[in-house]
């Protein structure tokens, strides 16, 4: 899944929306959006690597 940053114009203000698929989180500050997007991207990479290393017969917690 891809993490994207989009800028939106609402009521004369610029907002920044971090999107992953159909879900999104909106920020007032570009730096906050970029920081969140970077953390989300790293988390997704970590989860993919974890899924590759673990056996498929995982038990739910």
N, CA, C and O atoms as CSV, one atom per row, in Angstrom:
chain,resi,resn,atom,element,x,y,z
A,1,UNK,N,N,0.842,-1.170,0.000
A,1,UNK,CA,C,0.000,0.000,0.000
A,1,UNK,C,C,0.893,1.241,0.000
A,1,UNK,O,O,1.965,1.248,0.606
A,2,UNK,N,N,0.446,2.265,-0.673
A,2,UNK,CA,C,1.233,3.471,-0.846
A,2,UNK,C,C,0.769,4.567,0.114
A,2,UNK,O,O,-0.430,4.743,0.330
A,3,UNK,N,N,1.729,5.303,0.690
A,3,UNK,CA,C,1.447,6.451,1.545
A,3,UNK,C,C,1.633,7.703,0.688
A,3,UNK,O,O,2.688,7.899,0.084
A,4,UNK,N,N,0.604,8.547,0.640
A,4,UNK,CA,C,0.665,9.761,-0.173
A,4,UNK,C,C,0.338,10.984,0.676
A,4,UNK,O,O,-0.381,10.892,1.671
A,5,UNK,N,N,0.882,12.142,0.262
A,5,UNK,CA,C,0.545,13.421,0.887
A,5,UNK,C,C,-0.113,14.284,-0.182
A,5,UNK,O,O,0.423,14.463,-1.276
A,6,UNK,N,N,-1.283,14.814,0.156
A,6,UNK,CA,C,-2.008,15.693,-0.760
A,6,UNK,C,C,-2.298,17.004,-0.048
A,6,UNK,O,O,-2.599,17.017,1.145
A,7,UNK,N,N,-2.206,18.119,-0.791
A,7,UNK,CA,C,-2.628,19.368,-0.167
A,7,UNK,C,C,-4.039,19.696,-0.624
A,7,UNK,O,O,-4.396,19.481,-1.782
A,8,UNK,N,N,-4.832,20.216,0.294
A,8,UNK,CA,C,-6.236,20.531,0.061
A,8,UNK,C,C,-6.475,21.999,0.384
A,8,UNK,O,O,-5.822,22.564,1.261
A,9,UNK,N,N,-7.393,22.598,-0.313
A,9,UNK,CA,C,-7.807,23.966,-0.009
A,9,UNK,C,C,-9.221,23.901,0.569
A,9,UNK,O,O,-10.155,23.475,-0.111
A,10,UNK,N,N,-9.372,24.322,1.815
A,10,UNK,CA,C,-10.693,24.340,2.457
A,10,UNK,C,C,-10.873,25.665,3.183
A,10,UNK,O,O,-10.067,26.034,4.037
A,11,UNK,N,N,-11.915,26.356,2.843
A,11,UNK,CA,C,-12.244,27.642,3.466
A,11,UNK,C,C,-11.048,28.595,3.433
A,11,UNK,O,O,-10.783,29.304,4.404
A,12,UNK,N,N,-10.334,28.606,2.317
A,12,UNK,CA,C,-9.196,29.506,2.157
A,12,UNK,C,C,-7.930,29.076,2.871
A,12,UNK,O,O,-6.951,29.821,2.885
A,13,UNK,N,N,-7.926,27.902,3.460
A,13,UNK,CA,C,-6.740,27.403,4.188
A,13,UNK,C,C,-6.153,26.224,3.435
A,13,UNK,O,O,-6.870,25.455,2.795
A,14,UNK,N,N,-4.839,26.095,3.523
A,14,UNK,CA,C,-4.168,24.928,2.959
A,14,UNK,C,C,-4.045,23.873,4.044
A,14,UNK,O,O,-3.502,24.133,5.117
A,15,UNK,N,N,-4.551,22.679,3.759
A,15,UNK,CA,C,-4.438,21.553,4.674
A,15,UNK,C,C,-3.654,20.456,3.973
A,15,UNK,O,O,-3.614,20.396,2.745
A,16,UNK,N,N,-3.038,19.597,4.756
A,16,UNK,CA,C,-2.225,18.504,4.232
A,16,UNK,C,C,-2.832,17.199,4.682
A,16,UNK,O,O,-3.041,16.978,5.875
A,17,UNK,N,N,-3.115,16.332,3.724
A,17,UNK,CA,C,-3.749,15.062,4.037
A,17,UNK,C,C,-2.806,13.914,3.679
A,17,UNK,O,O,-2.329,13.810,2.549
A,18,UNK,N,N,-2.551,13.055,4.668
A,18,UNK,CA,C,-1.762,11.844,4.459
A,18,UNK,C,C,-2.759,10.740,4.175
A,18,UNK,O,O,-3.657,10.481,4.976
A,19,UNK,N,N,-2.600,10.084,3.024
A,19,UNK,CA,C,-3.542,9.050,2.606
A,19,UNK,C,C,-2.837,7.717,2.434
A,19,UNK,O,O,-1.706,7.634,1.956
A,20,UNK,N,N,-3.549,6.685,2.840
A,20,UNK,CA,C,-3.115,5.313,2.609
A,20,UNK,C,C,-4.375,4.560,2.203
A,20,UNK,O,O,-5.224,4.251,3.039
A,21,UNK,N,N,-4.485,4.273,0.920
A,21,UNK,CA,C,-5.707,3.658,0.428
A,21,UNK,C,C,-6.861,4.637,0.555
A,21,UNK,O,O,-6.743,5.799,0.164
A,22,UNK,N,N,-7.966,4.174,1.097
A,22,UNK,CA,C,-9.148,5.022,1.243
A,22,UNK,C,C,-9.106,5.880,2.505
A,22,UNK,O,O,-9.927,6.784,2.663
A,23,UNK,N,N,-8.175,5.613,3.390
A,23,UNK,CA,C,-8.125,6.335,4.664
A,23,UNK,C,C,-7.180,7.526,4.594
A,23,UNK,O,O,-6.197,7.515,3.854
A,24,UNK,N,N,-7.496,8.555,5.379
A,24,UNK,CA,C,-6.645,9.732,5.392
A,24,UNK,C,C,-6.698,10.445,6.725
A,24,UNK,O,O,-7.686,10.366,7.455
A,25,UNK,N,N,-5.606,11.149,7.031
A,25,UNK,CA,C,-5.512,11.979,8.229
A,25,UNK,C,C,-5.093,13.361,7.756
A,25,UNK,O,O,-4.161,13.484,6.962
A,26,UNK,N,N,-5.770,14.407,8.233
A,26,UNK,CA,C,-5.533,15.768,7.769
A,26,UNK,C,C,-4.803,16.575,8.836
A,26,UNK,O,O,-5.109,16.483,10.025
A,27,UNK,N,N,-3.823,17.374,8.385
A,27,UNK,CA,C,-3.005,18.200,9.265
A,27,UNK,C,C,-3.029,19.650,8.788
A,27,UNK,O,O,-3.199,19.915,7.598
A,28,UNK,N,N,-2.857,20.587,9.725
A,28,UNK,CA,C,-2.743,22.005,9.390
A,28,UNK,C,C,-1.342,22.346,8.882
A,28,UNK,O,O,-1.178,23.230,8.042
A,29,UNK,N,N,-0.353,21.651,9.387
A,29,UNK,CA,C,1.050,21.967,9.073
A,29,UNK,C,C,1.645,20.903,8.157
A,29,UNK,O,O,1.454,19.704,8.363
A,30,UNK,N,N,2.367,21.365,7.148
A,30,UNK,CA,C,2.997,20.437,6.205
A,30,UNK,C,C,4.024,19.553,6.904
A,30,UNK,O,O,4.108,18.359,6.618
A,31,UNK,N,N,4.809,20.129,7.820
A,31,UNK,CA,C,5.833,19.347,8.516
A,31,UNK,C,C,5.209,18.214,9.326
A,31,UNK,O,O,5.748,17.107,9.353
A,32,UNK,N,N,4.090,18.472,9.978
A,32,UNK,CA,C,3.413,17.421,10.751
A,32,UNK,C,C,2.947,16.300,9.818
A,32,UNK,O,O,3.071,15.122,10.152
A,33,UNK,N,N,2.414,16.666,8.657
A,33,UNK,CA,C,1.952,15.655,7.698
A,33,UNK,C,C,3.121,14.832,7.182
A,33,UNK,O,O,3.025,13.608,7.088
A,34,UNK,N,N,4.228,15.494,6.846
A,34,UNK,CA,C,5.394,14.775,6.328
A,34,UNK,C,C,6.011,13.858,7.385
A,34,UNK,O,O,6.454,12.753,7.073
A,35,UNK,N,N,6.036,14.316,8.622
A,35,UNK,CA,C,6.573,13.498,9.712
A,35,UNK,C,C,5.708,12.263,9.925
A,35,UNK,O,O,6.225,11.154,10.061
A,36,UNK,N,N,4.399,12.452,9.955
A,36,UNK,CA,C,3.481,11.336,10.121
A,36,UNK,C,C,3.598,10.352,8.962
A,36,UNK,O,O,3.623,9.139,9.169
A,37,UNK,N,N,3.670,10.881,7.742
A,37,UNK,CA,C,3.785,10.020,6.558
A,37,UNK,C,C,5.067,9.196,6.610
A,37,UNK,O,O,5.056,8.013,6.269
A,38,UNK,N,N,6.169,9.808,7.031
A,38,UNK,CA,C,7.437,9.085,7.120
A,38,UNK,C,C,7.353,7.966,8.162
A,38,UNK,O,O,7.827,6.856,7.922
A,39,UNK,N,N,6.751,8.259,9.311
A,39,UNK,CA,C,6.593,7.234,10.347
A,39,UNK,C,C,5.684,6.113,9.884
A,39,UNK,O,O,5.962,4.942,10.145
A,40,UNK,N,N,4.608,6.453,9.202
A,40,UNK,CA,C,3.686,5.448,8.684
A,40,UNK,C,C,4.377,4.570,7.644
A,40,UNK,O,O,4.208,3.351,7.641
A,41,UNK,N,N,5.148,5.190,6.772
A,41,UNK,CA,C,5.880,4.448,5.750
A,41,UNK,C,C,6.861,3.458,6.391
A,41,UNK,O,O,6.941,2.303,5.974
A,42,UNK,N,N,7.597,3.910,7.394
A,42,UNK,CA,C,8.549,3.034,8.082
A,42,UNK,C,C,7.830,1.885,8.778
A,42,UNK,O,O,8.306,0.750,8.764
A,43,UNK,N,N,6.696,2.176,9.381
A,43,UNK,CA,C,5.915,1.146,10.066
A,43,UNK,C,C,5.430,0.083,9.072
A,43,UNK,O,O,5.477,-1.112,9.361
A,44,UNK,N,N,4.965,0.528,7.904
A,44,UNK,CA,C,4.511,-0.421,6.882
A,44,UNK,C,C,5.651,-1.291,6.386
A,44,UNK,O,O,5.467,-2.492,6.185
A,45,UNK,N,N,6.833,-0.705,6.185
A,45,UNK,CA,C,7.997,-1.490,5.777
A,45,UNK,C,C,8.336,-2.534,6.831
A,45,UNK,O,O,8.624,-3.685,6.503
A,46,UNK,N,N,8.301,-2.133,8.090
A,46,UNK,CA,C,8.611,-3.048,9.189
A,46,UNK,C,C,7.607,-4.197,9.227
A,46,UNK,O,O,7.988,-5.353,9.408
A,47,UNK,N,N,6.325,-3.879,9.057
A,47,UNK,CA,C,5.305,-4.924,9.070
A,47,UNK,C,C,5.476,-5.900,7.911
A,47,UNK,O,O,5.274,-7.103,8.077
A,48,UNK,N,N,5.850,-5.386,6.731
A,48,UNK,CA,C,6.102,-6.276,5.585
A,48,UNK,C,C,7.276,-7.202,5.866
A,48,UNK,O,O,7.201,-8.401,5.596
A,49,UNK,N,N,8.359,-6.654,6.406
A,49,UNK,CA,C,9.527,-7.473,6.729
A,49,UNK,C,C,9.186,-8.515,7.779
A,49,UNK,O,O,9.632,-9.659,7.693
A,50,UNK,N,N,8.397,-8.123,8.770
A,50,UNK,CA,C,7.988,-9.043,9.824
A,50,UNK,C,C,7.148,-10.175,9.241
A,50,UNK,O,O,7.317,-11.334,9.622
A,51,UNK,N,N,6.256,-9.850,8.331
A,51,UNK,CA,C,5.403,-10.865,7.711
A,51,UNK,C,C,6.227,-11.851,6.889
A,51,UNK,O,O,5.885,-13.032,6.821
A,52,UNK,N,N,7.296,-11.386,6.271
A,52,UNK,CA,C,8.153,-12.265,5.482
A,52,UNK,C,C,8.967,-13.211,6.366
A,52,UNK,O,O,9.281,-14.326,5.950
A,53,UNK,N,N,9.309,-12.780,7.571
A,53,UNK,CA,C,10.164,-13.573,8.459
A,53,UNK,C,C,9.389,-14.594,9.283
A,53,UNK,O,O,9.939,-15.632,9.648
A,54,UNK,N,N,8.133,-14.319,9.578
A,54,UNK,CA,C,7.352,-15.193,10.447
A,54,UNK,C,C,6.723,-16.325,9.643
A,54,UNK,O,O,6.406,-16.156,8.465
A,55,UNK,N,N,6.547,-17.472,10.276
A,55,UNK,CA,C,5.833,-18.563,9.596
A,55,UNK,C,C,4.362,-18.203,9.398
A,55,UNK,O,O,3.825,-17.347,10.100
A,56,UNK,N,N,3.726,-18.855,8.449
A,56,UNK,CA,C,2.348,-18.545,8.110
A,56,UNK,C,C,1.334,-19.045,9.136
A,56,UNK,O,O,0.173,-18.638,9.099
A,57,UNK,N,N,1.750,-19.917,10.045
A,57,UNK,CA,C,0.801,-20.474,11.021
A,57,UNK,C,C,0.801,-19.668,12.316
A,57,UNK,O,O,0.862,-20.245,13.402
A,58,UNK,N,N,0.734,-18.361,12.214
A,58,UNK,CA,C,0.700,-17.487,13.392
A,58,UNK,C,C,-0.635,-17.630,14.119
A,58,UNK,O,O,-1.679,-17.803,13.492
A,59,UNK,N,N,-0.587,-17.556,15.422
A,59,UNK,CA,C,-1.783,-17.599,16.229
A,59,UNK,C,C,-2.208,-16.153,16.544
A,59,UNK,O,O,-1.349,-15.337,16.878
A,60,UNK,N,N,-3.504,-15.811,16.449
A,60,UNK,CA,C,-3.943,-14.468,16.821
A,60,UNK,C,C,-3.773,-14.236,18.311
A,60,UNK,O,O,-3.874,-15.159,19.119
A,61,UNK,N,N,-3.518,-13.009,18.650
A,61,UNK,CA,C,-3.325,-12.659,20.068
A,61,UNK,C,C,-4.528,-11.990,20.635
A,61,UNK,O,O,-4.537,-11.629,21.812
